[in-house]
Amino acid sequence: MQIPKIFLLTGLVVSMASGCNDFIERPTPAQSLPSDAAFSDVPGLQTALVGAYDAVQNADFGAAGIAMNSSILSDNADWRGSFPSYAEMYERQLTPSNAEVNGLWYQAYLAINQANLVIRGVETIDDPNLTEDVAAQLRGEALFIRAFSHFELVKAFAQPYGADSGSDLGVPVITTPTATSGDITFPARNTVAEVYNAVISDLMTAQDLLGPDYEYGFASGTAATALLADVYFQQRNYEQAAALAEEVINTPGYSLTDSPEQPFFNEGTSEEIFAVVSTVQDNPGVNGSLATFHNINGRGGDIVVNQALQNQGYFQIITDEEIAAAGGDSLVDLRLARLAAPNAAGFYNVEKYDDFANNSDDLIVLRLATYYLMRAEALVRLEGVNEESIELLNTIRNRSLRRVSADGTPMKDAELFSYSEDDFDSPEELIDAIVLERWVELAFEPNRLNDLKRLMRSVRGLPYDSDNLVFPIPQRELDANDQLVQNSGY
């Protein structure tokens, strides 16, 4: 019997080959390391933790996969490339042997196992260098990685959170490590509710263990708070989401950049809360980078802007009333003007990721603008049309919209572009405006598919809870573990 991939011990436990996060002074992953040495002291645990980040950085997972999967399955993107695994995804004809499906499952559980090994090591090793602060940092980062990985898995491989989450099958929640073949178990799938509860528990602990400041590419207490807000938002727990989003917005050291492209073209900005970092030396490779698939100068634009995002998204942000009030001046949205460009065939190509030469674009998983719009929407759902929600929405709009004078000078014009409470006859109208802004602001980041599921809106003609929008459990896992049950429709 094949060992289930969720427990496969690449390089015996540490799985630290190839990628090494050289962008910061952290221990370098070893090619191989005996398990008794790997977790006997603080340097070994630090090296193992880098191995967990390294698994997240894989192209099928955090370096590109979670963003591309969301865009291709939703109404963000048209797929025009030759990779059959993504073609299956775009056509909603996935199979249990699909390479992207298998890769996400394997890398996420590899990251979880690495995190579990670190957590156990913190509890068991005898090293005078394992001070309270060092132990808290190691355990907090490992818990964040475990929570992040379980959250991505349950969103991909299970029905969205809802009334049936207590019975709907999620994914196995793994909290004990596999270090030797004797540790291997064959778990059943936990329910969706159980997975969410485990993620929430891990993040609440990580918040308390980690400091708020961001060390480029690594988890912080603020990242744990932001991810926890995402979890509650996906549960439609708008009270908790609003409170945590406010906490993130008010955390010292984080601020919106002056224009919307800066977080992507100048990575590591004050807007970045957590990113999966790729560098020239350490990246997912030419067939796994964000620019390879998105940028016209990569593979020619495998991913192009879907007509829905173009016509009902980008082109709806500036209203007819604003155009009339501009008195003949041009009005532009920098997110369209600078982050996407039409090609000769008339398709808009995605320029949000631009390093097609080095394959080293980061995937920003958590950034501050998200929480302005999250809190704005959540407050409307709790309080109706309100001044703070409109102010938060206007902050994002006025960063991106420009009035261009006759001599070609782009200018901010908050008076022209800002909404007021009188512009909305109902809370639903304001929610629609916020959701539209969120669609355009966060396009081609890892969220659109799950936003549509949370909103219970159709996805390119399919119901939000269609079986075709849920990944199948990989066939090799089913063959190895008879406790696993396949998703409906496969």
Secondary structure, 3 states (H helix, E strand, C coil): CCCCHHHCCCCCCCCCCCCCCCCCCCCCCCCCCCHHHHCCCHHHHHHHHHHHHHHHCCCCCCCCHHHHHHHHHCCCEEECCCCHHHHHHHCCCCCCCCHHHHHHHHHHHHHHHHHHHHHHHHHHCCCCCCCHHHHHHHHHHHHHHHHHHHHHHHHHHCCCCCCCCCCCECCCCCCCCCCCHHHCCCCCCCEHHHHHHHHHHHHHHHHHHCCCCCCCCCCCHHHHHHHHHHHHHHCCCHHHHHHHHHHHHCCCCCCCCCCCCHHHHCCCCCCEEEEECCCCCCCCCCCCCHHHHHCCCCCCCCEEECHHHHHHHHHHCCCHHHHHHCCCCEEEEHHHHCCEEECCCCCEEECCCCCCCCCCCCEEEEEHHHHHHHHHHHHHHHHCCCHHHHHHHHHHHHHHEEEECCCCCEECCHHHHCCCHHHCCCHHHHHHHHHHHHHHHCCCCCCHHHHHHHHCCCECCECCCCHHHCCCCCHHHHHHCCCCCCCCCC
